[in-house]
Amino acid sequence: MRTLPPSARIHAGIVVGGSVPALILLPWSGVDIDRLGAPAVLFIAFGVVARARLTGLCGAPDGALFPLVCAAVLLLPAGPAATIAVPGVLIARAGTADMVTRVVNAAHLVPAVAVASRVYELLHGTRYPTASELPAGLLPTAAAGLALYVVSGLLDAAFRAATQGAAPLPVLREVFVRSAGWRLGSVPIGLMTAVLWQQRLGVFAAVLMLLPLYVAFWAYAQQVQEQAAHEATVRTLVRAVEIKDGYTRGHSERVARASVLIARRLGMREDRVVRLRYAGVLHDVGKLSVSTRVLTKPARLDAEELREMQRHPVSGAEMVAGLTFLGEAHAGILHHHERMDGRGYPAGLAGAEIPEFARVIAVADAFDSMTSTRSYRPARGADAAMAELRRCSGTQFDPRMVEALGQALDRHGWPEAEVREGEGDVRDRVPAPRGQSRTDTHSVAREQVGGGP
C-alpha cells in the first residue's frame, strides 16, 4: 500500500472500505442456500481457469468471469451476486498483481454489480429468467450488462490512471476498447446461462455455455502469444540497430507511424497495415552490416563508402528473410530506397515496379528525416517537409503516397513534428567540415545526389 501514489491509496481506501459494508447492506432477500452454493463453487472453479490464462480476449484475467457475473446479476439479489464473485476475482488475479491491487479490483465488482442489479430491477427484469420470457427480457438484461461494463471499466481505469500517474483519457480508451468485445458479448452468454440454469441443468448450464468458449479463447491466446513473440523479435532487431547507429533512435518507430498513417488513408486491409508497420520499423536493420566508421562519419561519404551504405537494404532483407510473418514487409525493406524515375537502389526499379510498401516507406522515411533536428540544420516544419516531398513527387516519390501523407497530416497532425537534437549519435553533433555540406542517409538531398542504380 505504501508503494502506491497518494491518489491511488485514496481510491483503494474508498472502494475497499465501502465495499465491505456494502456486501452486508445490499439486498439479500429471496435467496436460498441451494441457489447460492453452486454459483459460488463455479466462480472459484472458473477463477482457477482464468488464473491459468486459458483466455485471450478478456483483458484482465478476471474478465474471464464476466459471463458468470452477468448470470449472477440475473439469478441472485445484489448482495449474494457480489459476494460470490469476489473470491473468484481474487483467485483469477492471484498471479498477476500485488495483494492491494487484487483486492481493489475485486472490490470494484461490488458497486458494479450493485448498479447493474438495480438497473435490472428498475426495468422489471425477472430474477429467474426462463425461455418463455424472451425476447421481452432482452432489454433489462442488455441494460444491466452495459451498466456492469461501464461501472467496472470506469473504476478499473481510474485506479490504473492513479497508480501509473497516467492521463485518464488514454487509460479509459485502453480499458474500454480492449475489453469491449468480450465483456459486452458476455451479456447474452450470461442470459443463456441463466435461462439454461432454470431448465434443470443447474451447474451444468455454466459448463455447457462457458467451457467451449474458454477452449476457443485458449486457442486465441496462443495466437496472441505468437504475435507477442513477433513483436519481441522486431524490437530486438531495432534495438540492435539503435545501439550501433544512434540516428535511428526513435526514427524507425516514427517512420512506421507515418507509414501507418499513409496506409490507413489508402484504405489498406488491417493485416497489410500490420506488416507495413513491421517494414517501417525494420527498414534500416541492414545498417547492422555497415561499418561503424561509415555510419558515424561526420563528412560526406566517398564513393566506396556510399556503395557500402547503399548495400544496407539488401543486407536488411537478407537478415529478416527467415521471418516469414513479415510477408510483404520483405519487399518494403529491400526496395525503400528506389525512386520513381528509376535512379534509386538497389535494383533501379521505376514507377509501379517498386513494391507498394517500399513506396510508402520512402515517403515516410524522408518526411521524418526532414522534420528531425540535426546539429548542421534545424528541423523543417511538417508543412515545409510536405512541400519538399511534393516538389520531388513523381521523380523520387510516388505522388499517391505523398498526397495520402498530406491528407493524413491535415486530419491527424504530426506529434513528432520536431525531434530535438540529442536523440542521435555523436555524428549528429559534429559540424560538417568547412566547404562541405553534411548529408545523412535518409535525407531527400542524399537521395538526389547519391542515388542511382
N, C-alpha and C positions, 0 to 999 in steps of 0.2 A: 504493500500500500504506500510505503514511503517513497518508492521509486516513481510513483505516478505524479504527473503535474498537478498543481492545486485544483485546476478546473476539473480534471478527471476524478480527483478524490471527492470533490463536492458532488459530482454526478453519481459516483458509486455510492456515497453515503445516502443520498436522497432515494435512489432507486432501490437499493438493498434494504435500507431502513423502512421504506414504505411498503415493500413487498411482503415482508414477514407478517405484519398485522393484516394486510390485505387478504392473504390466504385464509385467514380466520374470518374476516368480516364479509368477504364475498359470499353470495348465496350458495348454500349447501342443501337446501330443502329439496326433497323429491328424488334423492339419490339413494340407491341401496348398495350394499356391500358387493353383491354379485356383479353389478354393473361397474363398480369401481376397481375391483381386484384385477380382472382380466386386462383392461386397458393399461393399468399401472405396470403389469408384467410386460406388456407389449412395448411400452415406452422404454423400459430398461433394456429389453432384448434388442430393439432397433437402435437404441443408443450405442450398444456394443457394436452393431453392424456399421453404424456411421463412424464410430471411432476407428474402425478398421479401414476407413477410407475406401469403401466399396462404391462410393458415389462420386460423380464428377460435375454435375450441373447445379449442385445445391448451394454453392457459395461456401459458407462456413459449414463444418461438419454437422452442427445441429439442424441445418437446413434439410437434412435427410428426414428429420422427424416431422416436417411441416404437414404432410398429409394426415398423419396421426393427430396433430394438434387441431387441424380443421375438423376431423371426425369427432374429437373430444368436445369441441365447441358445440357441435350439433347434438351430441348424445348426452352431455352432462351439464349441470349448472356451472357457473364460472369458477366457484371455489374449487371443487374437485378437478375440473378440467385443467386449471393452472397447477394444482398441487401435483398431479401425477405426471405432468410434463416436465417439471423442474429436474427431477433426478435423471431423466433421460438426457436432457441437455447437458447436465454436469458430466455424465459419463461420456457423451459424444465428444465433448471438448477436452476430455481428460489429458490427451496427449498433445494438445495444440497451444496451450497458453498457461500463464501462471494462475494460481488459485483465485486471486482477486478478479481477474478478467473472466474466468469461468463463472464465478458466482454472479458477477454483474450481468453477463449475457444471459444467464438463466433467469435472473430477476427481471430482465426486460420482457420476458414472456408473460409475466403476471399481469401488468397493465394492458398488454396487447390482447391477451385472452379475455380480460375483463371488458375491454371496449368492444371486441368482436362479439362476445356473448350478449352484451347489451344491445348492440345493433341488431343481432339476430332476433332477440325478443321483441324489440320495437317494431320490427317488420313482420311480426306474428309467425316467425319460423317455428315449426313443430320440433319439440325436443327430441322425439324419437321418430325421425322421418321414415316413411315407407314408400315403396314404388308407386302406390296409388296416389300419393300426394304430389307427384311430379306431373307436369313441369311447374306447378304453382310454387313449389318450394325452391325454385332456382334463384329467384330474386333475393330473398333473405340470405340464402347461402352465399351467393356471389358478394353481397354487401358485407357480410361477416368476414369472408375471406379477404376482401380488399382492405377492410379495417385492420385485420390481423397483420397483413403485409405492410401496410403504411406505418402503423404504430411501432411494430418491431423494427422496421427499417429505419425510422427516424431515431429511435433510441440507440440502435447499434451505430448509426452514423455519427450521432452526437458524441457518444463515448469514444469512438475511434478518432474523431477530429480532436477531441480534448486530449487524448492520450498521445497522439502524434504531433500535436501542435499544428495541424494542417488546416487549410481553408475549408469551411464547411461544404461549399458547393461542389468541389471535385469529389469529396468523400461521399456526399449524398449520391452523386451521379454513379460512382463506382458501386456503392452498396445496392442501389435500386436496379441498375442496369444488369449487374452480374447475376442477381438472384430473381429477376422478374419472371423469366420463363418457367423456372421450376416452381417457385412459390405460388404464382398465380395459377399455374397448371395443377398445383396440389389441391386447389379448391374442389374441382369436380371429382378428383380421386378421393378426397375426404368424404364427399357426399355419397359416392358409390360405396365406400367402405361402411358408412353409417347405415345405408339402406340394406346392404347385404347382412350387416350385423343383426338386423331385425328379422331376417329370413332364416332364423335358427342356425345361422352359421357361426355366430359369436366371434370368437377369436380368430377363426379361420378366414373370416372376411378380410381382415387386415393382411394375413399371409397371402391370400389369394390375389389381392389387389397390389400389394407393395413388393413382394419378393421378386416377381418377374421384372418390375421396374428397376429394382436395385441391381439385378443381374445385368440389365441393359446399361445402366449407368456405370457399372463396373467396367464394361467393355469401352464405354465412352471415356472413362478415366484413364484407360491405357492409352487411348489416342491423345489425351491431354498431356500425359507424361511424355509421350513421344515428341509432341510439339515442344514441350519444355526442354527436352534434350536437344532439339534442333536449335532453339534459341540460345542455349548454353554454348553449343558449338560455334555459332556465329559470333557471339560475344567474345569468346576466347580468341578467335582469329582477329577480330577487330582490335582487341586489347593488345595483341602481339604487334600489330602494325603501329598502334599509337605509341607503344614503348620505343619502337625503332624510329618513327617519324612523328615528332610532336605536332607537326602541322595538322595531322589528321585527327587530333584530339577534338572530338565533337563534330568534326567536318563530316565524317561518314554518316552519323545519325541525322545531321541536317540535310544532307543530300537525300537520304532515304525519306525524310519528312517531305521535302519538296517534291520528290518523285511520286509519293502517295497523293499529294495534292493534285498533281497533273493527272494521275491515273483515275482518280475519282471524277475529275472534270471530264475526262474522256469516256467515262462510263464503263471502265473495265470491270470484269467479274471479280468478286471478292477474292477468290483463290489466286487469280493473277496479281491482284494488288499485294497479297502477302508475299508472293515470290519476287515481285518488283521491289518491295521493301528490302528483302534479303539482298537483291542485286545492288541496291543503293548503299546498303551498309558495307558490303564486301567489295565494292568496285575497286578499291585501292589495295586489296590484300596482296596483289602481286608485288607491291613495294617491299615486301619481305625479302625478295630476291635481288633488290637493288642495293648496291653498296652504300653504307652509311656516309662515306665521303661524298658521293654524288647527291644523296638526299639532303645533306646539310651544307652543301656548298653555297656560300652567300652570293657568288657572282654568276654570270651567265655560263651555262654549260657549253663545253666544246662539243664537236661533232660526235666523238666516241661516247662521251658521257650522255649526250642526248639520245644516241641509239640505245644505250643501256636503259635509260629511263623509259624509252618508248617500248621496251620489251615487257614492261610490268603488266599490261593487260593479258598478254599470252601466259606469262608466269602465273598470274592470278587465276586464270581459267584452268590451268593445269593443276594448281593447288587444290581447287574445290571440285575437280572432276568426279571424285568419288562420292560427293554429297548429292545423291540422286534426288533428294527432296527439293533441291534448288530449281529443278526444271528449267524453264526459260531464263532463269537468272544467269545461267552459264553464258548465254549469248550476250546478255547485258554487260557482264563483267568483261568479256573478251573484246567487245566492239564499242565501248563507250567513248573512245577517242576517234571514232570515224567521223567524217564530215559529209555533209550533203553533196558537196561538189567533188567528192572522191579523193580529196587531198589529205585525208586522215590516215590513221594507222590502227591496227597492224595490217589490215587486208586491203586498204584503199577502196572500200565499198562506197557506193554513192546512192543517194535517194532512198527508194523503197528497198534496196538491197540490204540496208542497215536494219538489223532487228529492232522491233518497236521498243523493247526495253532499253536498248542502247541509246536510241534517240531521246528517250525520256531522261535517262541518267545524264547524258551530255548537257542538256539544258539545266537540270538541277545542279549539276556539278559546277558549271560556270557561274550560275547565279549565286551559289554560296560563296565561291571564291571572291566574287566582286563585292559582296556585302560583308566581307570579313576584313577587319583592320589589320594592316601589316605595318612594320616599322618604316618601310620605304614608301608607303602610301596609305592614306586614310580609307576607310570603308566607303563604298558608294551606298547611297540610299537605295531602297528597293526600286523606286521609280527610275533612277538613273541606270541601275543594273538592267531593268527591263528594257529601257531604251537601247542599251548596247546589244542586248540579245536580239531585239527586233532589227537593229542595224545589220547584224550578222545572219539574220533569218534567211533561209534559202540557200546560202552558200555554206555556212558552218552548221547551222541548226535547222531542225525541222520546224517550219512555220507553225504547223498544227500544235506541236508541243509547246512552243514559245507562247502562243496565244492562250493555250489551256492554263499555263502557269500564270499568265497575266490575269486571266479571269478568276482563277482561284485566289490570287493575292487580293484582288479587288473585293472579293467576298469575305475572305478569312483573315487577311493581313498576314504579316510575317513576324512572329515573335522573336525570331533570331535575326532581326534586321541588321544588327551590328554585333560582330564578335570582337570583344575587346582584346587589345594586344596583350599577350601573355599566355594565351591559350596555346600558342605554337611553341616550337622549339627554338634553340639558340639562333638558327639561321635567320629566323624572322625578326630577330633583334639586332642583326648586323647590317648596317647600311651597305648599299651596293658600292663597289669601287667607283672613284671619280670617273666620269665619262661613260659609265655603263649603266644601263637600266636593269634593275632586278626583274626577273620573271619567275613565276612559280609554276609548278607542273599542272595547275588547274585553271590558270587564267585564260581569258579569251586571247590575249596577246600571244601567249605561248603557243596556242593552237594555230594562230595565223602565221607566226614566224617559224615555229619548229615543226609544223605539220607536214604531211606529205606521205605518200605511200612508201 
